[in-house]
Each structure stands twice: as C-alpha cells, then as structure tokens.
Amino acid sequence: MALLAVSLFAYSGLAITDQSPQPLTNDEVKQVEETYARKKLVRRVMSQSVDAAALVANKEKEVTQGSETEVEINAQGESEVTKAGEAEVGAAEVLMVAGEARSEYNIFREKAGVQMKFRSVTVNADASGMGLFCEEEYNSGYSRPGSPHLQNLAIEIDKNDDAVSAHGDRLVKAADAADAMKACESFFSFGDYTWCNKAMPAESEYARRNVWGGKSCNVTGVAPTQLLETTSRRALNTGQFQGLSFGIEELDPWSELMSSMFFLHTRLFDCYVSGKNGPMPNDWHGTHDREHECKETRCYTEPYEVTRECLSNKEKTEGKRTFKTLNAYLNGRGPLSTYVKMDIEGSEWHVLQDLLNNDEDMAKIRTLDMEVHLTMSAGEDQMPMETRVSVMEKLAQKFSVTGSTIQLVAESVHEEFTKLRKTDPTWKKRFELPHTSGGLPLNQYCISFVNRALL
C-alpha cells in the first residue's frame, strides 16, 4: 500500500523541473529518504480493524472521542504509534461497501482552528490486480478513480427489461479503469472528475494547499520515491497546454483548477449563460499571476477567455446563438496539448461520434472529462441508446478511463432503496433508462479519460 500522499511533494525539498525533466538522481533519492526519516509526519489512524491510514502534514492530529493517536512514518513507509488514546481501536466508524473499506473520522486542523471531517477509503484490487488508498475531506466530491464496484449493490425496480439492463451493464464495463490503474500510480479527484496525475502539468502552491478539498488516491504498492520521481517529471506549463471548458454555469471548478493548480490558460464556452454571476460575466482573474497566486476559490491565477458560443457537431447560428465544432476549437493545437471538459446537457453524442472518427483531433486531447446524458431526448438530434452505448465503448478503447461517478451514484441509490424498504418492504424504484442488471440507474453520470499515449 502506498502510504504517502502525493500532495506531500512540497515537503521533499525538491524543485519542480522545467519542460526537460530528468529522473531523480541517486543523491536526490537519498535526500528524499533522509527527509522522511527525520521529519515527523503525523498519520491519521482510524482503527486497527481496517488496513487504511491517511498521511497528513504536521500540526494535524486525530480527534476521536477526546483521544489522540499520532504515528511517525520512516523512510521505508513503516509506521509506529507514538501516542495512543484509549479510544484508538474501533473509535472510528468502519464501513464495508462494494469492495471498499471506509473509515470516517474527525481532524482538528490547528492552523485553521477548526475541526473537519475526513475519511479514508481503501478500495480492494480490481481486474488490474491493484487497489487504491484515498484520503478525502468528507463530501469532497463524487468521482472516484478506478473501476466501479457494483457486485454487492442491487435494488428492485417496478419493471424488468433485459435489453435495457444489457445496455447498463455494457456502460459499467466501458467505465473499467484497469489500464489507468496499472499506469497512473496516483490520481486527484474533485467533484465530477478524476485526473491521472501523470497527465497533469507541474503543480502550483495553490494545488498543494488543496483549496477545493479534493481527494488524493495512490495505487497500492507504489513506493513514495516512485511517486516523487513521477511528480518531478511533470512539466511546468509555459503555454504548451491549454484547457477548453464547454458548458459553464455560475461556477466552473474545472477551469478554475486548471488555471490555479496547473497555470493553464483556459477558454470558457457557453451561449446560454445570461445571469450576472460566475466567471463569464465577471472577471475572476483580476491582477493574479504566478507570483501572486490565487488563495481562495472563485479565482483564476492565469488569465482566461470567455466565448459566448456553444459546442455542436455542426457550425450553425440559431437566433443569437452561435455553435461550432470541436474540430474548429482544436484547430492549430498540437498533440497531447489540450485538456477538454464537456457538460453540454445531452448535446455531446454527435460531437463524440465525430471525435471518434478523427484520429488527429483525438491525438490533441490530453484528458477528457464529461457528463454524459443517457436519457432519450426528442427532436432531430436524437441518437438511439444502442449507438450511445457504442460511443462510450469506443471512447474507452481510444482513451483510458481514469474514474467516474458511477460508484457513488449507485451507492446513493442503494442507500435510498434500503431506507425506504425498512418502512415499506414492497417498495420498488421507478424504472429508468438505462439501468444495470441490478436495477441501478445510469441515465446520467460523469466520467474522465486520459490519452493512452501518456500511459
């Protein structure tokens, strides 16, 4: 199990490299080991009954029923309890859900003077033979790295349809992340999206502070020095990378984090936004730059562009709204240069279909994050469910899935079903299209991909 959270790269004393990174030298590896050997790092310990622990910075300590547990971690990643309270064993709530062990606990963060709720998640090995160890602030988001684990989750619905459930099962299979699990080593998730850290530029100080409270996940078995070496190879963005965000509401965390975590110039597109709130009608960049980074949310360290246009598979004008193709927005971009987010409320299907037929455009996309809508819509742009499912399967072949919200959506539905069944043993959930063979709906979820050339 990898016990070292990748965000602790800042503590190693190593500088982030430029665009021509080199592997860590023997002296640098020795420096890393010596740093961790002498620096007392406090690890949150939840319970001896679950093989999970979270690594945090100094001055953070577990607070559980008035007891404290502190753990030192040496260069080999081994731990030793240095201070244990009476409530250490079994003090935290341990949950087993669909192949995951979770432990929820409270942390008193001395710097902020507040108590925050955290949890660690240990995910059992999937088809890749690897598991995950994650640390997250409670309610930090919904997307999870790796493949969905739905084997132990099922509900009853008021109508059975084998063809519909076959589509649902194929969608779950198309969300398999075994290839990324084998190659990525670590992930960062927030809200609806999960990023393979190997694919991301070098982090800013803002990223290391984790202002948005995202979660870091390490693939089990990856050594701390290996994580640090991979991090050191990540190139600082000096203009070679750009972010395209399609579909903006009053808040667009995706473009915010791309700007402030990785110094990306981002371009925001939406032809429907008409309100006075959010990054499109307001300047959230201000006077910030790399020397004066953002310190809070609703802030862009790097400049961003606002374009009141929408994404479509056709270039057209409807009233006052202009629509352009993904090919047009990718024009002039180099290979592996562009991070793309789509949340365009069901208009993604023909755009994705065109993308799958354009190898040159696919080669330009470094990561692809999107919300997919499987509900059937009326009108000329309606695409059959079989075709939509096929699009998702082909995307998973061309790109590699890094994570999705399928797991958390399924758990939420299962939890609701269980509660309602306690008061009404005959209650069944309304039929939704599509759903898995276990009755779990898949009409809308978010999924993230990384270009296979980076694995």
N, C-alpha and C positions, 0 to 999 in steps of 0.2 A: 504494500500500500504506500502510495506517495503521501507523506505526511507534511510536505512543505507546500504551502500555498504560493502560487506563482507571484502574487502581488508583493511578496517579500523580497523581490529582486532589488528593491530600493535599499535594503539593508546590507546588501553584499559588499557595497563599496565599489562595485564595478561600473564603469561608464557604459552607457548605451552607445553602440557603434554607429558609424555612418552607413552609407549605401554600399560599402565594400567590407561587410563584416567578416571576421575571421573566427574560427573555433577558439575556445578558451585554451590558453597555453597551460602547461603543467604548473607554472608558478601561480597563474590565476585560479586554477582548480584548488591548489593548496591554500590560496588566500580565502577562497570560499569556505573550505573545510575549517580553517582556523577561525574564521569569523563566527561560524555557527558553533564551534566548540567552546568559544569563550563568552559568547553573548547569551545571556539567559533569556530564552524565549518562553513565553507562557502559553501553554496549550490548554484549551478548554477540555475538561474531562467530564463526560456525561454519566456514564455508567460502565461498570466492568462487565455487564451482561451483553454489551454490543461492541463490536470491533469498529469503533468510529471515534475520531477525535478531530478537533479543529485547531489550527495553529493561528495565533494572533500576535499582535505586537506587544511590546512591554506596556505595562500600566493598564492592561485589561485583565480581568480575572473573573472567574466564575462566581456567581452569587446564586446559590440554590438553597432555599430554606435556611438562610442565615449562615451557611457553611461556605468555605472556600477550598478550592483544590488548585494547586499550582504544579506545573510539570515543566521540567527542564528538558530540552532536546539537544542531544550532542551532534557531532558531525556525521555520525552514522544514521541519524534519524531515529535513534533509540530514545526512549523516554524514561524518566524516573520521577516518581511522585515526591515532591519536596515538602508539600504541606497539604494535609488532607483533613477535611472536616468529617464529622460523624455521619453526615448525610450523603457521603460520596457515592456509595453503592446504591443503585436504584433510585437516586434522588431525582433524576430526570425521567421524563416520560419517553418510553421507547415504543415505537410503533412499527409493525411489520405490515407493509402494504405492497403487494405485487412484486415481490423480489427485492424490496428495498427496506433497509433498516434506518429508521429516523430517530433522532433524539433531539428533543426540544428543550431549551434551557435559556436562562437569562444571563446577560453580561452587564456588569457595571463598567461603563467606559469613563475612566477618571478624567480624561481630557475634556469630554463634553459635559460631565457631571450628570449624565442621565443613564437610566437603565434601559437596555434594549433587548429585545427578544431575538434569539438566533436559533438556528437548527443546523445540524449536520446530517447529511444523507449519505449512506453507504449503499451503493447500487451493486447488486450481485452481477457476476460476469454474464455477458450476453453471448451471442453467437461468435463474437470475436475472441472469446476467452478472456476478456478484460472487463473489469468493473470500474466504478467511479467513486471517488470520495469528494463530496462537495461541502462547501460552507456557504451559508446564505443568511442574510438578515430575514427575519420572518416576513412573509408576504412580499418578498423582493421581486417576485415575478412568476411567470407561469411556464416559460420554455425550459426544457431540460435537455442537456446533452445526452447523446446515446440513443438507443432504440427504445420504443415504447414497450413496457412490460405489462401486458393486459391479460395474462393467462389466468389470474385469480380474480379478475373483475368481470362480472356479468350481471345483467338486470333482465327483467321480464318486460316485454312491450306488448301493446294491445293488438299487434298484427305481425305475422311472420311472413317474410318474403325471402326465399333463398337467393334470388338474383340480386336483391338489394344488399343482403349480407355478404355476398361474394364480392361485391364492389368495395364494401367497407373493409373486409379482410385484405383485399389487394392494396388498399390505401395504407393500411397499417404496415404491410410488408414493404411497401415502397418508401416508408419512413425509416427503414433499417439503417443504422449508422455504423455498422461494423467496420467499414473501411476507414472512416474518420477516427473511430476509436483506436484502431491499430496505428494510425499515423500522427494524430494531432498532439498527443501527450497531455494537453490541458485545454480547457475551454473557459470562456466567460459568457455568462447569460444575464440578460436583463429583460424584463417584460416579455415580449413575444419572440425574442430572437436569441440565438446561440452562435457564438463565433469560435472557430478553431484558432487558438492563439498563434499558431504558426503562420496563419494567413494575414495577420494583422501587422501594421507598422509598429515601430517602437512606441512605447507608452510615454505619455506626459506625466508630470507630477500629479495633475488632476486625476489621471487614470489610477495612479497608485493610492490616492486618497479614497477612491471608490465612492464618489459623491452620490451616485444614484443608488448605492446599496445593492449592486448586482451580486451574483454568486460566482465563485471560482470553483472549478472542478478539475481535479487531477485524475488521470487514468492510473489505476492501481499498478504498482510495480515500477513506476518511473522514478528514478533517483533524483534527489534535489539538484545535484550538479548537472544532470542531464537537462532538467528544466531550465536551469540558469544558462546553460550553454545555448539552448534553443532561443531563449529570450534575448541573449546577446547578439544573435544573428539577425534579429528583426530590424529591418532598415528604417531609419528615420525618414518620414515623408518630407520631401523637398519639392513637391509638385508632381511627382510621378504617379501619385494616387489621387483619385477623386471619388466623391460619393454622389450618387443620384437617388433622390428620395421622391417616390411617386405616391401621392396621396397624403395630404397634410391636414391635420385638424388644428385645434388650438394649442396643441403640444406635439412636438415630433422628437421624442427622445433619441430616435435612431440617428438623425442628422446632428443633434446636439452632441452626442457621444462621439460620433465620427470626427467632429470638429475639435472637441475639447480633449478627448482621450488620445487622438492619433494625429492631430493637426491637419485634418483633411479639409480641403475646400469642398463644400457641399453645395449642391444645386437642388432646390426645393420646387416641386411641380404640383400645382393643383389649380383647376379652372373653376372649382365650385366654392371655394372659401370666400365668404363675404363678410364675416364678422370683424370685430376690431381687436380680437385677442389672438395671441400666438406669434410665431416668428415671421409669418408672411406680412401682416400689416404693420409690424413693429420691428425696430432694429434691436436685436438681441446680441449683436456683436459689439457695438459701441467702440471703445478705444482699446479693446483687449488685443494682445498679440502674444507671441511665445515667451516674451519676457514678462508679460503681465497676464498670466493665465486666468481663466475663469475659476472661481472658487465655489460657486453655487450652481444650482440648476437654472434653467431658462437663460442660458448664456452660451455664446459661441466664441471660443478662443480664436478660431480662424474665420475670416470673412465667409459669408455665404451669399448665394444668389437666389432670388425669388422670381419664378417664372409662372405666370398665370396661364398655364397650358396643361392639358391632360394627356395621359398615355393611351394609345389605341393601336390597333393593327392597321389603321388607315389614317392617312393625313386628310383632315377634313375640318370644316367650320360649321358649327351648329349654333345659329344665333350669334351671340357674342363669344362663344367658347371655341377655342382652337385645340385640335387634337393632332398629335404627331406620333410617329412610330418609335419604338425602342432603337431601331436601326439608326434613325436620324439623330437621336441623342447620344448614341455610341460612336457616331461618325468622328474619325480622327483620333480616337482613343487607341492606345497600344495594348498589346497582350497583357493580361493579368493586371490591368491598371485601374479597374473601376469596381467600386462596391455599389450594389444596387438593392434598393428596398422597394417593394410594391405592396400597397394596400389600397386597391382601386375598386373595391366593392363589387367583385364579380366580373369586372371587365378584363381580368387577367388572362382568360383562357386562350383567346385568339392571339394575344401578344406572346404568350408562352409557346403556342404552337408554331408561330413564325420564328421565334428564337431557336427552337429545336431544329429548324430547317436551315439555320445559318451558322455554320461552324465558326466563321470568322468573328461573329458577334459573341458567341459563347466563349471564345478564347479570350475576349477582352474582360469578361466578368470574373472578378476575383472571389467575391462572395455574393450570394443571392438570398435575401430574406424576404418573406412574403406571407401575407394572409390569403388563404385560399377559401373560396366560397363554393360549396358543392350544392347549394340549394338551386333548384331549377327555376330559371327566370323566363319570363315571356318575352317575345319580340324576335327581331330578325337575327340577333346575335346569340340566340340560344344554342348551346352545344350539348349534345347527348351525354348522359352520365358515363356511358362506356368510353367516350372519347376523352372526357375529363380525367377519368381514372387512368387511361392510357398515357395522357400527358404527364401525369405525376410519376408514372412508372418510368417513362423515358427520361424525365428530368433526373431521377435517381440514378440512372445509368450514365448520363452525361456528366453530372455533378455528383458530389458525395454529400449525403445528408449529415449534418452535424448535430441537429436536435430539433425538437418540435414541442408543441403544447399538447399533443395527443394524450400523453400520460396524465397530465394534471386535469385535463378536461374529463377524461374517463373516471378519474378518482372522484372528482366533484359530483358527477352524475351518479356514480355508485354510492357515494355517501348520502346524497339526497334520497335515492331509492331506498336505502337501508333505513333511514329515519322514518320515511313515510310508511314503510312496511310494518313498523312497530305499532303504529296506530291503526293501520288498515292492512291486514295480511293479504288482501286480494288486489291491492293497488298495482297498476301497471302503467308504465310510462307510455306516453303517446308516440305513435310510430313517426319516425323521422327518416329522411332520405339524404344520404345513405346511412347505414349503421353496420356494425360488426356482427358476426355470428353470435356474439354475447349480448347483443342488443344495445351496445354503446353507440351514440350518435357521432357522426363525423361530418356534419353539414358545414362546419366552419372550424378551421384551426390554423395555426401559424407554423411555418417550417423554415428551416435555414439550410443552406447548401454552401459548400466550398468547391472551388475548381479543383478537379482531380490532379491537375498538373502541379499543385502545391503539396500533394501528399507524398 
